[in-house]
Amino acid sequence: MFPNFLPTAVGQLTEPASIALAQSIQTAAIATPLTNQAITTTFVKQGSGGTPILLIHGFDSSVLEFRRLLPPLSKDHETWAVDLLGFGFTDRLSGITYSPTAIKTHLYYFWKSLINQPIILVGASMGGATAIDFTLTYPEVVKKLVLIDSAGLAGGSPLSKFMFPPLDYLATQFLSNLKVRDRVSRLGYKNQSLASIDALSCGALHLQMPSWNQALISFTKSGGYSAFRVETISQIVQPTLILWGDSDKILGTGDAMKFKMAIPHSTLTWIQNCGHLPHLEQPQITAEHILDFQVEL
């Protein structure tokens, strides 16, 4: 049985990993300073033991992004994935400005309410920029940092110039077009067979949540994640693992070495025969690198 707060199209999922993760999604009412109303936040928690691992998804995505990575991580380790404020299946309340500042505030209170101990923070794509921002703001929360094909060195959103009426609505309509999302999905993989109908369903399910387009417009108008200065990134003191697909066609491969050079205590590991989504394309190898990194002194 799927949770009743998910859109009915969840029934179109076909792959066992997608179905299992969707069935395990939970909600919690998270109180934050952002609004007087608690924010109903969607997340997944699996496994126990070790330092908790928290997974942060990319732009316009959801916890379903980790349908292949979460199971191997959680076999012997407490592993969480959460839908960021304004994204996934987390409630989009009116009166909130959806911005990087609001996102990290909500993420902190999610952590404080449900985890409340130092974590290994894993961010993929835009989630990497979120993880960097969160780590710099709340360094006491993050024990180690993992960046998977991370954004953060090129700022802003190309959509921002379209975010005024009526083009803002048209821009979100463009992003909701399944053919457009399929083309973007295919860019993310080196192995094109992984850009399946099920993958498209996972990537589009949250579009049916109330106020999806309003929150996306608000986030884009905020400017999204600005490019971090090298001097800022160099303030990360936590051990950092940089995982990067060697055939990333979305962000390219140059930023991998730039992150390695900027973050003092960092290690760069290339994921071979892989595009922008190692956690989906090479989940077992990606999980092994994260688990090995967790136990390193």
C-alpha positions in Angstrom: 0.0 0.0 0.0 1.2 3.5 -0.9 0.8 6.4 1.6 -2.4 8.3 0.9 -0.7 11.7 0.7 1.1 10.7 -2.5 -0.5 11.4 -5.9 -2.5 8.6 -7.3 -0.1 8.3 -10.2 2.3 6.5 -7.7 0.4 3.4 -8.9 2.2 3.7 -12.2 5.6 2.9 -10.7 6.8 -0.5 -12.0 10.3 -1.1 -10.7 10.6 -2.9 -7.3 13.1 -0.3 -5.9 10.7 2.6 -6.8 7.7 0.9 -5.4 9.4 -0.1 -2.2 10.8 3.4 -1.5 7.4 5.1 -2.3 5.7 2.7 0.1 8.2 3.7 2.9 7.7 7.5 2.7 6.6 9.0 6.0 5.6 12.5 7.1 6.4 14.5 10.2 5.1 17.9 11.3 8.2 20.1 11.6 8.0 23.3 13.5 10.3 26.1 12.2 10.7 29.9 12.6 9.6 30.2 8.9 5.8 30.1 9.7 3.5 29.6 12.6 2.2 26.4 11.0 4.2 23.2 11.2 5.5 22.0 7.8 4.4 18.5 6.9 7.7 17.1 5.7 8.2 13.9 3.8 11.1 11.6 4.5 12.4 8.0 4.5 14.3 6.4 7.3 15.7 2.9 7.0 18.4 0.9 8.9 20.2 1.4 12.1 23.7 1.7 13.5 26.7 3.9 12.7 26.7 7.6 12.2 23.3 8.6 10.6 23.5 9.3 6.9 21.2 12.0 5.5 20.6 12.1 1.7 19.7 15.4 0.0 18.1 15.3 -3.5 18.7 17.6 -6.5 16.7 20.3 -8.2 13.0 19.7 -8.7 13.3 16.2 -7.4 12.3 14.1 -4.4 13.4 11.3 -2.1 12.6 8.9 -4.9 15.9 9.9 -6.4 17.5 7.7 -3.8 15.5 4.5 -4.6 18.6 2.6 -5.6 21.2 4.1 -3.2 19.2 4.0 0.1 18.8 0.2 0.3 22.5 -0.7 0.2 23.4 2.1 2.6 20.7 1.1 5.1 21.7 -2.6 5.4 23.8 -1.8 8.5 23.5 2.0 8.8 20.8 4.4 9.8 20.0 6.2 6.6 17.6 9.1 6.0 16.4 10.9 2.9 14.2 14.1 3.1 12.3 16.2 0.7 13.6 19.7 0.9 11.3 22.7 1.5 9.5 23.5 -1.7 10.4 20.2 -3.4 9.3 16.6 -3.5 6.2 15.8 -1.5 6.8 18.2 1.4 4.0 20.6 1.9 4.3 24.0 0.2 2.7 26.5 2.5 1.6 29.9 1.4 3.5 32.9 2.9 7.0 31.3 2.7 9.7 32.6 0.4 11.2 29.5 -1.0 14.9 30.3 -1.0 18.3 28.6 0.0 18.0 30.3 3.4 14.5 28.9 4.0 15.6 25.5 2.8 18.5 25.2 5.2 16.4 26.5 8.1 13.8 23.9 7.4 16.5 21.2 7.0 18.0 22.2 10.4 14.7 21.8 12.2 14.0 18.5 10.5 17.4 17.3 11.7 16.9 18.7 15.2 13.4 17.2 15.5 14.1 13.7 14.2 17.9 13.0 14.2 19.6 15.3 16.6 23.1 13.9 16.4 26.0 14.6 14.1 25.5 13.2 10.6 27.2 12.3 7.3 25.5 14.7 4.9 25.2 13.5 1.3 24.1 16.0 -1.4 23.6 15.2 -5.1 23.6 17.9 -7.8 21.7 20.9 -6.4 21.6 18.9 -3.2 25.3 19.3 -3.0 25.0 23.1 -3.0 22.4 22.7 -0.3 24.7 20.4 1.7 27.6 22.9 1.4 25.4 25.8 2.5 24.1 23.7 5.4 27.6 22.6 6.5 29.0 26.1 6.5 26.0 27.4 8.5 25.7 24.5 11.0 29.2 22.9 11.1 28.4 21.2 14.5 25.7 19.1 12.8 27.9 17.6 10.0 30.5 15.1 10.9 31.4 14.3 7.2 30.3 15.6 3.9 29.7 13.7 0.6 29.2 15.6 -2.7 27.8 13.7 -5.7 28.3 15.6 -9.0 27.6 18.7 -6.9 26.3 22.1 -8.0 27.7 25.1 -6.2 30.5 26.5 -8.5 28.1 28.0 -11.1 25.3 30.0 -9.5 21.7 31.0 -10.3 19.1 29.4 -12.5 18.7 29.9 -16.2 15.0 30.0 -15.6 15.2 33.1 -13.4 15.0 35.5 -16.4 11.6 34.0 -17.2 10.1 34.2 -13.8 7.6 37.1 -14.2 4.0 36.8 -15.3 2.9 35.2 -17.5 6.3 33.7 -18.4 6.8 32.2 -14.9 3.7 30.0 -15.4 4.8 29.1 -18.9 8.3 28.2 -17.6 6.9 25.8 -15.1 4.5 24.4 -17.7 7.6 23.7 -19.9 9.3 21.9 -17.0 6.3 19.8 -16.4 6.2 18.6 -19.9 7.0 14.8 -19.8 8.9 15.0 -23.1 11.1 17.7 -21.7 11.7 15.8 -18.5 12.5 12.7 -20.5 15.2 14.6 -22.5 16.7 16.0 -19.3 16.6 12.6 -17.7 18.5 11.0 -20.6 21.2 13.7 -20.3 21.8 12.5 -16.8 22.7 8.9 -17.7 25.5 7.4 -19.7 23.5 4.2 -19.8 20.4 5.3 -21.7 18.5 2.1 -20.8 18.2 3.5 -17.3 16.1 6.5 -18.6 13.0 4.2 -18.4 9.3 5.0 -18.1 9.6 4.2 -14.4 12.5 6.7 -14.0 10.3 9.3 -15.7 7.4 8.5 -13.4 9.7 8.8 -10.3 11.0 12.2 -11.6 7.5 13.6 -12.4 5.3 12.3 -9.5 5.8 15.3 -7.3 4.7 17.7 -10.0 1.1 16.7 -9.0 1.5 18.1 -5.5 -0.4 21.2 -4.6 1.4 24.5 -5.3 4.4 22.8 -7.1 4.6 25.5 -9.7 4.2 28.4 -7.2 7.1 27.1 -5.0 9.3 26.5 -8.0 8.7 30.1 -9.2 9.4 31.4 -5.7 12.7 29.5 -5.4 13.8 30.5 -8.9 13.0 34.2 -8.3 15.1 34.0 -5.1 18.1 33.4 -7.3 18.6 29.8 -6.2 22.1 28.9 -5.1 24.7 31.5 -6.0 28.1 30.3 -6.9 30.2 29.7 -3.8 33.5 31.6 -3.7 36.6 29.4 -3.4 37.4 31.3 -0.2 34.0 30.3 1.2 34.2 26.6 0.2 37.7 26.5 1.8 36.1 27.1 5.2 34.7 23.6 5.2 36.6 21.7 7.9 34.9 18.4 7.7 36.4 15.4 5.8 34.7 15.6 2.4 34.3 12.9 -0.2 33.7 14.1 -3.8 32.1 11.5 -6.0 31.8 12.3 -9.7 30.6 10.5 -12.8 33.4 10.4 -15.4 30.8 11.1 -18.2 28.7 13.9 -16.6 27.0 15.8 -19.5 25.1 18.1 -17.2 27.8 19.7 -15.1 30.8 18.4 -16.9 33.8 17.1 -15.1 35.9 20.2 -14.5 34.2 21.2 -11.3 35.2 17.9 -9.6 38.8 19.0 -9.4 37.9 22.5 -8.5 36.0 21.2 -5.5 39.0 19.0 -4.6 41.4 21.9 -4.7 39.1 24.2 -2.7 38.0 21.9 0.1 41.0 21.3 2.4 40.2 17.8 3.7 38.7 16.3 0.6 39.1 13.2 -1.6 38.0 12.9 -5.2 36.7 9.6 -6.5 35.7 9.1 -10.1 32.7 6.8 -10.8 33.6 5.0 -14.0 31.1 4.6 -16.9 28.7 7.0 -15.3 26.9 10.2 -16.0 25.5 12.9 -13.7 23.6 10.4 -11.5 26.0 7.9 -9.8 23.5 7.2 -7.1 21.1 5.9 -9.8 23.5 4.6 -12.4 26.1 3.0 -10.2 24.3 2.7 -6.8 26.2 -0.2 -5.4 29.7 1.3 -6.1 28.5 4.7 -4.9 27.2 3.1 -1.6 30.5 1.3 -1.1 32.5 4.5 -1.4 30.2 6.3 1.1 30.3 3.4 3.6 34.1 3.1 3.3 34.3 6.9 3.9 32.0 6.6 6.9 34.4 4.3 8.8 37.6 6.1 7.9 39.3 7.9 10.8 
